[in-house]
Amino acid sequence: MGRLLEKFGLESSPINTKGYETLLNLVENTKGDSFDLYYGLFMNNQNALEQLERLNMAFESIKKDLFGRLHQVYRKQLFGDNVEVEKKMRFPQKLLGNGSLIESLLDNVRQDGS
């Protein structure tokens, strides 16, 4: 994660939060490690590909949630507040330890035909 965050070019600012400071510290602690170290960990860890896939799935899930909310904003702007909004709450997807997604409660209800 530190190497990934380093690619973002994070910099300290006058309004750093404690969480942001933690991220900066993570980058600082890992940026000096050689790429050969990361490559060696990747090549010798039998779970490396699974972990990379889980990271990608988590990122895609967050993007889906963000774009879903953006769609709601556009819909409200186009059609106003009078459009009937879906009454059921949407629950974010979560990853299981094996990398598969837990389906949202709403999706389960729809699959059951309720």
Biopython code that builds the backbone (N, CA, C, O; Angstrom):
import numpy as np
from Bio.PDB.StructureBuilder import StructureBuilder

atoms = [
    (1, "MET", "N", (0.826, -1.193, 0.000)),
    (1, "MET", "CA", (0.000, 0.000, 0.000)),
    (1, "MET", "C", (0.869, 1.256, 0.000)),
    (1, "MET", "O", (0.535, 2.246, -0.651)),
    (2, "GLY", "N", (1.972, 1.215, 0.722)),
    (2, "GLY", "CA", (2.858, 2.365, 0.753)),
    (2, "GLY", "C", (3.412, 2.692, -0.618)),
    (2, "GLY", "O", (3.505, 3.859, -1.000)),
    (3, "ARG", "N", (3.781, 1.647, -1.362)),
    (3, "ARG", "CA", (4.308, 1.867, -2.711)),
    (3, "ARG", "C", (3.221, 2.412, -3.624)),
    (3, "ARG", "O", (3.492, 3.274, -4.460)),
    (4, "LEU", "N", (2.017, 1.930, -3.481)),
    (4, "LEU", "CA", (0.886, 2.430, -4.268)),
    (4, "LEU", "C", (0.629, 3.905, -3.956)),
    (4, "LEU", "O", (0.438, 4.714, -4.864)),
    (5, "LEU", "N", (0.624, 4.243, -2.686)),
    (5, "LEU", "CA", (0.402, 5.635, -2.286)),
    (5, "LEU", "C", (1.547, 6.547, -2.735)),
    (5, "LEU", "O", (1.332, 7.725, -3.019)),
    (6, "GLU", "N", (2.756, 6.001, -2.798)),
    (6, "GLU", "CA", (3.890, 6.794, -3.277)),
    (6, "GLU", "C", (3.667, 7.227, -4.728)),
    (6, "GLU", "O", (4.068, 8.325, -5.115)),
    (7, "LYS", "N", (3.037, 6.379, -5.523)),
    (7, "LYS", "CA", (2.750, 6.710, -6.923)),
    (7, "LYS", "C", (1.802, 7.910, -7.026)),
    (7, "LYS", "O", (1.791, 8.599, -8.046)),
    (8, "PHE", "N", (1.018, 8.163, -5.995)),
    (8, "PHE", "CA", (0.103, 9.306, -5.970)),
    (8, "PHE", "C", (0.847, 10.622, -5.753)),
    (8, "PHE", "O", (0.310, 11.691, -6.042)),
    (9, "GLY", "N", (2.068, 10.553, -5.251)),
    (9, "GLY", "CA", (2.828, 11.763, -4.976)),
    (9, "GLY", "C", (2.274, 12.551, -3.804)),
    (9, "GLY", "O", (2.228, 13.781, -3.839)),
    (10, "LEU", "N", (1.850, 11.837, -2.761)),
    (10, "LEU", "CA", (1.293, 12.501, -1.587)),
    (10, "LEU", "C", (2.308, 13.450, -0.964)),
    (10, "LEU", "O", (3.493, 13.131, -0.873)),
    (11, "GLU", "N", (1.841, 14.606, -0.541)),
    (11, "GLU", "CA", (2.702, 15.591, 0.115)),
    (11, "GLU", "C", (2.008, 16.128, 1.360)),
    (11, "GLU", "O", (0.780, 16.173, 1.438)),
    (12, "SER", "N", (2.812, 16.529, 2.322)),
    (12, "SER", "CA", (2.280, 17.127, 3.534)),
    (12, "SER", "C", (1.687, 18.500, 3.213)),
    (12, "SER", "O", (2.139, 19.193, 2.302)),
    (13, "SER", "N", (0.670, 18.870, 3.983)),
    (13, "SER", "CA", (0.041, 20.181, 3.797)),
    (13, "SER", "C", (-0.311, 20.751, 5.172)),
    (13, "SER", "O", (-0.276, 20.026, 6.166)),
    (14, "PRO", "N", (-0.648, 22.032, 5.237)),
    (14, "PRO", "CA", (-0.992, 22.636, 6.529)),
    (14, "PRO", "C", (-2.268, 22.066, 7.154)),
    (14, "PRO", "O", (-2.504, 22.255, 8.347)),
    (15, "ILE", "N", (-3.080, 21.379, 6.375)),
    (15, "ILE", "CA", (-4.354, 20.861, 6.905)),
    (15, "ILE", "C", (-4.370, 19.336, 7.013)),
    (15, "ILE", "O", (-5.437, 18.728, 6.928)),
    (16, "ASN", "N", (-3.209, 18.710, 7.199)),
    (16, "ASN", "CA", (-3.139, 17.259, 7.336)),
    (16, "ASN", "C", (-4.024, 16.777, 8.481)),
    (16, "ASN", "O", (-4.037, 17.364, 9.563)),
    (17, "THR", "N", (-4.760, 15.702, 8.226)),
    (17, "THR", "CA", (-5.494, 15.040, 9.300)),
    (17, "THR", "C", (-4.598, 13.958, 9.894)),
    (17, "THR", "O", (-3.550, 13.646, 9.329)),
    (18, "LYS", "N", (-4.995, 13.389, 11.014)),
    (18, "LYS", "CA", (-4.213, 12.303, 11.611)),
    (18, "LYS", "C", (-4.144, 11.105, 10.665)),
    (18, "LYS", "O", (-3.101, 10.461, 10.544)),
    (19, "GLY", "N", (-5.250, 10.812, 10.002)),
    (19, "GLY", "CA", (-5.275, 9.706, 9.044)),
    (19, "GLY", "C", (-4.327, 9.948, 7.884)),
    (19, "GLY", "O", (-3.623, 9.033, 7.456)),
    (20, "TYR", "N", (-4.303, 11.169, 7.374)),
    (20, "TYR", "CA", (-3.413, 11.512, 6.264)),
    (20, "TYR", "C", (-1.957, 11.430, 6.706)),
    (20, "TYR", "O", (-1.098, 10.986, 5.944)),
    (21, "GLU", "N", (-1.678, 11.857, 7.934)),
    (21, "GLU", "CA", (-0.317, 11.743, 8.482)),
    (21, "GLU", "C", (0.111, 10.276, 8.537)),
    (21, "GLU", "O", (1.263, 9.947, 8.251)),
    (22, "THR", "N", (-0.818, 9.404, 8.903)),
    (22, "THR", "CA", (-0.526, 7.969, 8.947)),
    (22, "THR", "C", (-0.165, 7.455, 7.556)),
    (22, "THR", "O", (0.766, 6.663, 7.405)),
    (23, "LEU", "N", (-0.904, 7.906, 6.543)),
    (23, "LEU", "CA", (-0.593, 7.503, 5.169)),
    (23, "LEU", "C", (0.778, 8.011, 4.740)),
    (23, "LEU", "O", (1.542, 7.284, 4.106)),
    (24, "LEU", "N", (1.088, 9.254, 5.085)),
    (24, "LEU", "CA", (2.405, 9.805, 4.758)),
    (24, "LEU", "C", (3.512, 8.996, 5.434)),
    (24, "LEU", "O", (4.555, 8.744, 4.829)),
    (25, "ASN", "N", (3.293, 8.592, 6.674)),
    (25, "ASN", "CA", (4.276, 7.774, 7.394)),
    (25, "ASN", "C", (4.446, 6.411, 6.733)),
    (25, "ASN", "O", (5.559, 5.892, 6.657)),
    (26, "LEU", "N", (3.347, 5.829, 6.255)),
    (26, "LEU", "CA", (3.417, 4.546, 5.563)),
    (26, "LEU", "C", (4.270, 4.667, 4.302)),
    (26, "LEU", "O", (5.107, 3.808, 4.026)),
    (27, "VAL", "N", (4.052, 5.730, 3.546)),
    (27, "VAL", "CA", (4.851, 5.965, 2.339)),
    (27, "VAL", "C", (6.322, 6.126, 2.720)),
    (27, "VAL", "O", (7.203, 5.542, 2.089)),
    (28, "GLU", "N", (6.573, 6.914, 3.746)),
    (28, "GLU", "CA", (7.953, 7.162, 4.178)),
    (28, "GLU", "C", (8.637, 5.865, 4.599)),
    (28, "GLU", "O", (9.821, 5.670, 4.321)),
    (29, "ASN", "N", (7.902, 4.978, 5.266)),
    (29, "ASN", "CA", (8.476, 3.717, 5.753)),
    (29, "ASN", "C", (8.743, 2.712, 4.644)),
    (29, "ASN", "O", (9.571, 1.818, 4.817)),
    (30, "THR", "N", (8.073, 2.833, 3.524)),
    (30, "THR", "CA", (8.206, 1.820, 2.475)),
    (30, "THR", "C", (8.916, 2.304, 1.215)),
    (30, "THR", "O", (9.371, 1.481, 0.421)),
    (31, "LYS", "N", (9.023, 3.611, 1.012)),
    (31, "LYS", "CA", (9.568, 4.088, -0.254)),
    (31, "LYS", "C", (11.049, 3.776, -0.433)),
    (31, "LYS", "O", (11.538, 3.747, -1.562)),
    (32, "GLY", "N", (11.761, 3.546, 0.646)),
    (32, "GLY", "CA", (13.175, 3.215, 0.537)),
    (32, "GLY", "C", (13.431, 1.753, 0.202)),
    (32, "GLY", "O", (14.547, 1.394, -0.172)),
    (33, "ASP", "N", (12.418, 0.909, 0.328)),
    (33, "ASP", "CA", (12.587, -0.514, 0.018)),
    (33, "ASP", "C", (12.754, -0.690, -1.490)),
    (33, "ASP", "O", (12.077, -0.031, -2.279)),
    (34, "SER", "N", (13.645, -1.570, -1.875)),
    (34, "SER", "CA", (13.911, -1.777, -3.300)),
    (34, "SER", "C", (12.743, -2.507, -3.956)),
    (34, "SER", "O", (11.973, -3.214, -3.306)),
    (35, "PHE", "N", (12.643, -2.310, -5.262)),
    (35, "PHE", "CA", (11.607, -3.033, -6.004)),
    (35, "PHE", "C", (11.896, -4.533, -5.970)),
    (35, "PHE", "O", (10.968, -5.340, -6.006)),
    (36, "ASP", "N", (13.175, -4.913, -5.902)),
    (36, "ASP", "CA", (13.529, -6.331, -5.815)),
    (36, "ASP", "C", (12.915, -6.985, -4.586)),
    (36, "ASP", "O", (12.528, -8.153, -4.634)),
    (37, "LEU", "N", (12.820, -6.239, -3.480)),
    (37, "LEU", "CA", (12.179, -6.770, -2.279)),
    (37, "LEU", "C", (10.712, -7.084, -2.565)),
    (37, "LEU", "O", (10.229, -8.168, -2.238)),
    (38, "TYR", "N", (10.003, -6.131, -3.177)),
    (38, "TYR", "CA", (8.584, -6.359, -3.507)),
    (38, "TYR", "C", (8.425, -7.512, -4.492)),
    (38, "TYR", "O", (7.522, -8.337, -4.361)),
    (39, "TYR", "N", (9.303, -7.554, -5.463)),
    (39, "TYR", "CA", (9.241, -8.631, -6.449)),
    (39, "TYR", "C", (9.476, -9.980, -5.790)),
    (39, "TYR", "O", (8.790, -10.955, -6.097)),
    (40, "GLY", "N", (10.445, -10.037, -4.886)),
    (40, "GLY", "CA", (10.722, -11.280, -4.171)),
    (40, "GLY", "C", (9.533, -11.723, -3.326)),
    (40, "GLY", "O", (9.196, -12.906, -3.284)),
    (41, "LEU", "N", (8.904, -10.764, -2.656)),
    (41, "LEU", "CA", (7.706, -11.097, -1.872)),
    (41, "LEU", "C", (6.597, -11.608, -2.781)),
    (41, "LEU", "O", (5.896, -12.562, -2.445)),
    (42, "PHE", "N", (6.447, -10.973, -3.920)),
    (42, "PHE", "CA", (5.428, -11.386, -4.881)),
    (42, "PHE", "C", (5.698, -12.808, -5.390)),
    (42, "PHE", "O", (4.788, -13.635, -5.446)),
    (43, "MET", "N", (6.935, -13.080, -5.755)),
    (43, "MET", "CA", (7.281, -14.379, -6.341)),
    (43, "MET", "C", (7.235, -15.512, -5.317)),
    (43, "MET", "O", (6.955, -16.654, -5.681)),
    (44, "ASN", "N", (7.503, -15.220, -4.057)),
    (44, "ASN", "CA", (7.598, -16.278, -3.056)),
    (44, "ASN", "C", (6.374, -16.398, -2.163)),
    (44, "ASN", "O", (6.348, -17.242, -1.267)),
    (45, "ASN", "N", (5.376, -15.582, -2.384)),
    (45, "ASN", "CA", (4.153, -15.659, -1.588)),
    (45, "ASN", "C", (3.062, -16.290, -2.442)),
    (45, "ASN", "O", (2.624, -15.705, -3.433)),
    (46, "GLN", "N", (2.630, -17.473, -2.058)),
    (46, "GLN", "CA", (1.637, -18.186, -2.862)),
    (46, "GLN", "C", (0.278, -17.477, -2.877)),
    (46, "GLN", "O", (-0.568, -17.792, -3.715)),
    (47, "ASN", "N", (0.062, -16.540, -1.975)),
    (47, "ASN", "CA", (-1.199, -15.802, -1.916)),
    (47, "ASN", "C", (-1.135, -14.439, -2.603)),
    (47, "ASN", "O", (-2.118, -13.699, -2.588)),
    (48, "ALA", "N", (-0.008, -14.101, -3.196)),
    (48, "ALA", "CA", (0.184, -12.758, -3.755)),
    (48, "ALA", "C", (-0.855, -12.425, -4.833)),
    (48, "ALA", "O", (-1.444, -11.345, -4.801)),
    (49, "LEU", "N", (-1.085, -13.320, -5.769)),
    (49, "LEU", "CA", (-2.052, -13.032, -6.833)),
    (49, "LEU", "C", (-3.457, -12.860, -6.274)),
    (49, "LEU", "O", (-4.201, -11.983, -6.712)),
    (50, "GLU", "N", (-3.818, -13.696, -5.310)),
    (50, "GLU", "CA", (-5.136, -13.579, -4.685)),
    (50, "GLU", "C", (-5.276, -12.229, -3.981)),
    (50, "GLU", "O", (-6.325, -11.591, -4.071)),
    (51, "GLN", "N", (-4.241, -11.795, -3.288)),
    (51, "GLN", "CA", (-4.294, -10.514, -2.585)),
    (51, "GLN", "C", (-4.391, -9.343, -3.562)),
    (51, "GLN", "O", (-5.121, -8.385, -3.310)),
    (52, "LEU", "N", (-3.669, -9.413, -4.662)),
    (52, "LEU", "CA", (-3.775, -8.365, -5.679)),
    (52, "LEU", "C", (-5.182, -8.326, -6.270)),
    (52, "LEU", "O", (-5.726, -7.251, -6.522)),
    (53, "GLU", "N", (-5.758, -9.488, -6.485)),
    (53, "GLU", "CA", (-7.126, -9.545, -7.021)),
    (53, "GLU", "C", (-8.128, -8.989, -6.003)),
    (53, "GLU", "O", (-9.063, -8.283, -6.381)),
    (54, "ARG", "N", (-7.940, -9.300, -4.730)),
    (54, "ARG", "CA", (-8.823, -8.759, -3.692)),
    (54, "ARG", "C", (-8.710, -7.239, -3.614)),
    (54, "ARG", "O", (-9.711, -6.546, -3.432)),
    (55, "LEU", "N", (-7.490, -6.722, -3.751)),
    (55, "LEU", "CA", (-7.278, -5.281, -3.760)),
    (55, "LEU", "C", (-8.015, -4.647, -4.938)),
    (55, "LEU", "O", (-8.665, -3.611, -4.793)),
    (56, "ASN", "N", (-7.908, -5.274, -6.091)),
    (56, "ASN", "CA", (-8.606, -4.778, -7.275)),
    (56, "ASN", "C", (-10.122, -4.837, -7.099)),
    (56, "ASN", "O", (-10.826, -3.903, -7.484)),
    (57, "MET", "N", (-10.624, -5.915, -6.526)),
    (57, "MET", "CA", (-12.072, -6.049, -6.301)),
    (57, "MET", "C", (-12.563, -4.988, -5.316)),
    (57, "MET", "O", (-13.642, -4.425, -5.504)),
    (58, "ALA", "N", (-11.794, -4.715, -4.286)),
    (58, "ALA", "CA", (-12.177, -3.691, -3.310)),
    (58, "ALA", "C", (-12.228, -2.327, -3.984)),
    (58, "ALA", "O", (-13.157, -1.555, -3.749)),
    (59, "PHE", "N", (-11.247, -2.027, -4.813)),
    (59, "PHE", "CA", (-11.215, -0.754, -5.535)),
    (59, "PHE", "C", (-12.421, -0.637, -6.466)),
    (59, "PHE", "O", (-13.064, 0.411, -6.513)),
    (60, "GLU", "N", (-12.730, -1.692, -7.200)),
    (60, "GLU", "CA", (-13.877, -1.682, -8.114)),
    (60, "GLU", "C", (-15.191, -1.516, -7.344)),
    (60, "GLU", "O", (-16.103, -0.838, -7.817)),
    (61, "SER", "N", (-15.292, -2.128, -6.169)),
    (61, "SER", "CA", (-16.493, -1.999, -5.347)),
    (61, "SER", "C", (-16.694, -0.553, -4.894)),
    (61, "SER", "O", (-17.814, -0.041, -4.915)),
    (62, "ILE", "N", (-15.612, 0.099, -4.485)),
    (62, "ILE", "CA", (-15.697, 1.503, -4.066)),
    (62, "ILE", "C", (-16.085, 2.380, -5.247)),
    (62, "ILE", "O", (-16.919, 3.274, -5.102)),
    (63, "LYS", "N", (-15.493, 2.139, -6.417)),
    (63, "LYS", "CA", (-15.858, 2.908, -7.613)),
    (63, "LYS", "C", (-17.340, 2.732, -7.936)),
    (63, "LYS", "O", (-18.021, 3.697, -8.284)),
    (64, "LYS", "N", (-17.831, 1.515, -7.821)),
    (64, "LYS", "CA", (-19.244, 1.239, -8.097)),
    (64, "LYS", "C", (-20.138, 2.027, -7.143)),
    (64, "LYS", "O", (-21.131, 2.615, -7.570)),
    (65, "ASP", "N", (-19.797, 2.042, -5.867)),
    (65, "ASP", "CA", (-20.585, 2.792, -4.882)),
    (65, "ASP", "C", (-20.556, 4.291, -5.175)),
    (65, "ASP", "O", (-21.587, 4.959, -5.093)),
    (66, "LEU", "N", (-19.377, 4.824, -5.516)),
    (66, "LEU", "CA", (-19.253, 6.251, -5.820)),
    (66, "LEU", "C", (-20.061, 6.623, -7.058)),
    (66, "LEU", "O", (-20.800, 7.608, -7.040)),
    (67, "PHE", "N", (-19.930, 5.850, -8.129)),
    (67, "PHE", "CA", (-20.659, 6.149, -9.355)),
    (67, "PHE", "C", (-22.156, 5.955, -9.172)),
    (67, "PHE", "O", (-22.954, 6.645, -9.807)),
    (68, "GLY", "N", (-22.548, 5.012, -8.298)),
    (68, "GLY", "CA", (-23.960, 4.822, -8.001)),
    (68, "GLY", "C", (-24.562, 6.055, -7.348)),
    (68, "GLY", "O", (-25.678, 6.454, -7.680)),
    (69, "ARG", "N", (-23.841, 6.650, -6.439)),
    (69, "ARG", "CA", (-24.333, 7.880, -5.805)),
    (69, "ARG", "C", (-24.343, 9.039, -6.784)),
    (69, "ARG", "O", (-25.237, 9.883, -6.744)),
    (70, "LEU", "N", (-23.354, 9.083, -7.661)),
    (70, "LEU", "CA", (-23.312, 10.122, -8.678)),
    (70, "LEU", "C", (-24.543, 10.020, -9.580)),
    (70, "LEU", "O", (-25.127, 11.034, -9.964)),
    (71, "HIS", "N", (-24.925, 8.801, -9.911)),
    (71, "HIS", "CA", (-26.123, 8.579, -10.721)),
    (71, "HIS", "C", (-27.358, 9.140, -10.019)),
    (71, "HIS", "O", (-28.219, 9.740, -10.663)),
    (72, "GLN", "N", (-27.446, 8.948, -8.709)),
    (72, "GLN", "CA", (-28.593, 9.468, -7.957)),
    (72, "GLN", "C", (-28.632, 10.994, -8.003)),
    (72, "GLN", "O", (-29.710, 11.581, -8.093)),
    (73, "VAL", "N", (-27.470, 11.640, -7.941)),
    (73, "VAL", "CA", (-27.407, 13.106, -8.010)),
    (73, "VAL", "C", (-27.894, 13.580, -9.368)),
    (73, "VAL", "O", (-28.701, 14.505, -9.457)),
    (74, "TYR", "N", (-27.394, 12.936, -10.442)),
    (74, "TYR", "CA", (-27.822, 13.326, -11.784)),
    (74, "TYR", "C", (-29.314, 13.102, -11.978)),
    (74, "TYR", "O", (-29.996, 13.925, -12.590)),
    (75, "ARG", "N", (-29.815, 12.001, -11.463)),
    (75, "ARG", "CA", (-31.239, 11.689, -11.593)),
    (75, "ARG", "C", (-32.082, 12.763, -10.907)),
    (75, "ARG", "O", (-33.101, 13.203, -11.438)),
    (76, "LYS", "N", (-31.639, 13.176, -9.722)),
    (76, "LYS", "CA", (-32.357, 14.210, -8.974)),
    (76, "LYS", "C", (-32.325, 15.530, -9.737)),
    (76, "LYS", "O", (-33.324, 16.247, -9.780)),
    (77, "GLN", "N", (-31.164, 15.857, -10.346)),
    (77, "GLN", "CA", (-31.048, 17.093, -11.111)),
    (77, "GLN", "C", (-31.932, 17.067, -12.358)),
    (77, "GLN", "O", (-32.529, 18.079, -12.724)),
    (78, "LEU", "N", (-32.009, 15.924, -12.995)),
    (78, "LEU", "CA", (-32.800, 15.809, -14.227)),
    (78, "LEU", "C", (-34.301, 15.761, -13.969)),
    (78, "LEU", "O", (-35.081, 16.394, -14.681)),
    (79, "PHE", "N", (-34.700, 15.011, -12.954)),
    (79, "PHE", "CA", (-36.114, 14.743, -12.738)),
    (79, "PHE", "C", (-36.695, 15.384, -11.491)),
    (79, "PHE", "O", (-37.904, 15.307, -11.269)),
    (80, "GLY", "N", (-35.866, 16.012, -10.677)),
    (80, "GLY", "CA", (-36.354, 16.667, -9.473)),
    (80, "GLY", "C", (-36.602, 15.701, -8.335)),
    (80, "GLY", "O", (-36.336, 14.504, -8.440)),
    (81, "ASP", "N", (-37.119, 16.248, -7.241)),
    (81, "ASP", "CA", (-37.359, 15.458, -6.035)),
    (81, "ASP", "C", (-38.616, 14.609, -6.118)),
    (81, "ASP", "O", (-38.815, 13.740, -5.270)),
    (82, "ASN", "N", (-39.468, 14.830, -7.108)),
    (82, "ASN", "CA", (-40.740, 14.125, -7.184)),
    (82, "ASN", "C", (-40.611, 12.701, -7.694)),
    (82, "ASN", "O", (-41.571, 11.934, -7.624)),
    (83, "VAL", "N", (-39.447, 12.334, -8.203)),
    (83, "VAL", "CA", (-39.250, 10.973, -8.680)),
    (83, "VAL", "C", (-39.220, 10.048, -7.477)),
    (83, "VAL", "O", (-38.543, 10.321, -6.486)),
    (84, "GLU", "N", (-39.965, 8.942, -7.572)),
    (84, "GLU", "CA", (-39.980, 7.996, -6.453)),
    (84, "GLU", "C", (-38.611, 7.355, -6.328)),
    (84, "GLU", "O", (-38.109, 6.735, -7.265)),
    (85, "VAL", "N", (-38.021, 7.514, -5.160)),
    (85, "VAL", "CA", (-36.694, 6.980, -4.898)),
    (85, "VAL", "C", (-36.853, 5.584, -4.329)),
    (85, "VAL", "O", (-37.804, 5.298, -3.601)),
    (86, "GLU", "N", (-35.912, 4.722, -4.667)),
    (86, "GLU", "CA", (-35.949, 3.350, -4.154)),
    (86, "GLU", "C", (-36.007, 3.383, -2.636)),
    (86, "GLU", "O", (-35.158, 4.007, -1.999)),
    (87, "LYS", "N", (-37.002, 2.717, -2.045)),
    (87, "LYS", "CA", (-37.245, 2.815, -0.611)),
    (87, "LYS", "C", (-36.318, 1.931, 0.210)),
    (87, "LYS", "O", (-36.099, 2.187, 1.394)),
    (88, "LYS", "N", (-35.785, 0.916, -0.401)),
    (88, "LYS", "CA", (-34.929, 0.013, 0.347)),
    (88, "LYS", "C", (-33.521, 0.560, 0.412)),
    (88, "LYS", "O", (-33.013, 1.107, -0.567)),
    (89, "MET", "N", (-32.884, 0.412, 1.577)),
    (89, "MET", "CA", (-31.516, 0.890, 1.731)),
    (89, "MET", "C", (-30.576, -0.012, 0.961)),
    (89, "MET", "O", (-30.803, -1.217, 0.852)),
    (90, "ARG", "N", (-29.519, 0.578, 0.427)),
    (90, "ARG", "CA", (-28.481, -0.191, -0.233)),
    (90, "ARG", "C", (-27.354, -0.396, 0.772)),
    (90, "ARG", "O", (-26.947, 0.540, 1.461)),
    (91, "PHE", "N", (-26.865, -1.604, 0.849)),
    (91, "PHE", "CA", (-25.763, -1.917, 1.743)),
    (91, "PHE", "C", (-24.512, -2.138, 0.911)),
    (91, "PHE", "O", (-24.561, -2.830, -0.105)),
    (92, "PRO", "N", (-23.395, -1.562, 1.325)),
    (92, "PRO", "CA", (-22.163, -1.734, 0.543)),
    (92, "PRO", "C", (-21.720, -3.188, 0.550)),
    (92, "PRO", "O", (-21.964, -3.924, 1.506)),
    (93, "GLN", "N", (-21.069, -3.585, -0.526)),
    (93, "GLN", "CA", (-20.547, -4.935, -0.602)),
    (93, "GLN", "C", (-19.294, -5.045, 0.242)),
    (93, "GLN", "O", (-18.546, -4.078, 0.385)),
    (94, "LYS", "N", (-19.068, -6.212, 0.796)),
    (94, "LYS", "CA", (-17.877, -6.451, 1.597)),
    (94, "LYS", "C", (-17.190, -7.693, 1.053)),
    (94, "LYS", "O", (-17.832, -8.571, 0.476)),
    (95, "LEU", "N", (-15.890, -7.756, 1.241)),
    (95, "LEU", "CA", (-15.123, -8.893, 0.778)),
    (95, "LEU", "C", (-14.988, -9.928, 1.873)),
    (95, "LEU", "O", (-14.733, -9.600, 3.032)),
    (96, "LEU", "N", (-15.164, -11.193, 1.489)),
    (96, "LEU", "CA", (-14.894, -12.290, 2.399)),
    (96, "LEU", "C", (-13.400, -12.540, 2.429)),
    (96, "LEU", "O", (-12.666, -12.001, 1.600)),
    (97, "GLY", "N", (-12.941, -13.342, 3.362)),
    (97, "GLY", "CA", (-11.527, -13.659, 3.451)),
    (97, "GLY", "C", (-10.977, -14.288, 2.187)),
    (97, "GLY", "O", (-9.796, -14.132, 1.877)),
    (98, "ASN", "N", (-11.840, -15.012, 1.438)),
    (98, "ASN", "CA", (-11.362, -15.660, 0.224)),
    (98, "ASN", "C", (-11.457, -14.752, -0.996)),
    (98, "ASN", "O", (-11.173, -15.194, -2.109)),
    (99, "GLY", "N", (-11.851, -13.489, -0.811)),
    (99, "GLY", "CA", (-11.885, -12.546, -1.914)),
    (99, "GLY", "C", (-13.219, -12.448, -2.620)),
    (99, "GLY", "O", (-13.394, -11.581, -3.476)),
    (100, "SER", "N", (-14.182, -13.326, -2.282)),
    (100, "SER", "CA", (-15.477, -13.232, -2.931)),
    (100, "SER", "C", (-16.325, -12.172, -2.238)),
    (100, "SER", "O", (-16.093, -11.833, -1.077)),
    (101, "LEU", "N", (-17.300, -11.662, -2.961)),
    (101, "LEU", "CA", (-18.133, -10.591, -2.422)),
    (101, "LEU", "C", (-19.325, -11.148, -1.665)),
    (101, "LEU", "O", (-19.905, -12.160, -2.059)),
    (102, "ILE", "N", (-19.685, -10.487, -0.584)),
    (102, "ILE", "CA", (-20.931, -10.773, 0.106)),
    (102, "ILE", "C", (-21.989, -9.958, -0.622)),
    (102, "ILE", "O", (-21.856, -8.739, -0.736)),
    (103, "GLU", "N", (-23.029, -10.603, -1.113)),
    (103, "GLU", "CA", (-24.070, -9.885, -1.841)),
    (103, "GLU", "C", (-24.817, -8.962, -0.894)),
    (103, "GLU", "O", (-25.003, -9.283, 0.280)),
    (104, "SER", "N", (-25.242, -7.823, -1.403)),
    (104, "SER", "CA", (-25.996, -6.899, -0.560)),
    (104, "SER", "C", (-27.349, -7.509, -0.230)),
    (104, "SER", "O", (-27.849, -8.360, -0.965)),
    (105, "LEU", "N", (-27.935, -7.077, 0.865)),
    (105, "LEU", "CA", (-29.256, -7.569, 1.256)),
    (105, "LEU", "C", (-30.289, -7.255, 0.188)),
    (105, "LEU", "O", (-31.191, -8.053, -0.066)),
    (106, "LEU", "N", (-30.157, -6.104, -0.432)),
    (106, "LEU", "CA", (-31.094, -5.713, -1.475)),
    (106, "LEU", "C", (-31.035, -6.677, -2.646)),
    (106, "LEU", "O", (-32.080, -7.064, -3.169)),
    (107, "ASP", "N", (-29.847, -7.074, -3.072)),
    (107, "ASP", "CA", (-29.710, -8.018, -4.170)),
    (107, "ASP", "C", (-30.338, -9.359, -3.800)),
    (107, "ASP", "O", (-30.984, -9.990, -4.637)),
    (108, "ASN", "N", (-30.156, -9.801, -2.553)),
    (108, "ASN", "CA", (-30.744, -11.057, -2.115)),
    (108, "ASN", "C", (-32.266, -10.988, -2.167)),
    (108, "ASN", "O", (-32.917, -11.947, -2.583)),
    (109, "VAL", "N", (-32.830, -9.870, -1.752)),
    (109, "VAL", "CA", (-34.285, -9.717, -1.769)),
    (109, "VAL", "C", (-34.778, -9.793, -3.204)),
    (109, "VAL", "O", (-35.777, -10.458, -3.478)),
    (110, "ARG", "N", (-34.103, -9.130, -4.113)),
    (110, "ARG", "CA", (-34.499, -9.143, -5.519)),
    (110, "ARG", "C", (-34.427, -10.539, -6.111)),
    (110, "ARG", "O", (-35.297, -10.927, -6.891)),
    (111, "GLN", "N", (-33.390, -11.306, -5.744)),
    (111, "GLN", "CA", (-33.230, -12.647, -6.273)),
    (111, "GLN", "C", (-34.348, -13.565, -5.783)),
    (111, "GLN", "O", (-34.774, -14.466, -6.506)),
    (112, "ASP", "N", (-34.816, -13.344, -4.576)),
    (112, "ASP", "CA", (-35.897, -14.152, -4.024)),
    (112, "ASP", "C", (-37.239, -13.793, -4.620)),
    (112, "ASP", "O", (-38.217, -14.516, -4.427)),
    (113, "GLY", "N", (-37.301, -12.676, -5.348)),
    (113, "GLY", "CA", (-38.545, -12.253, -5.948)),
    (113, "GLY", "C", (-39.433, -11.466, -5.002)),
    (113, "GLY", "O", (-40.596, -11.220, -5.321)),
    (114, "SER", "N", (-38.927, -11.071, -3.862)),
    (114, "SER", "CA", (-39.714, -10.307, -2.877)),
    (114, "SER", "C", (-39.773, -8.868, -3.233)),
    (114, "SER", "O", (-40.391, -8.080, -2.518)),
]
sb = StructureBuilder()
sb.init_structure("model")
sb.init_model(0)
sb.init_chain("A")
sb.init_seg("    ")
for serial, (resi, resn, name, xyz) in enumerate(atoms, 1):
    if name == "N":
        sb.init_residue(resn, " ", resi, " ")
    sb.init_atom(name, np.array(xyz, "f"), 0.0, 1.0, " ", f" {name:<3s}", serial, name[0])
structure = sb.get_structure()
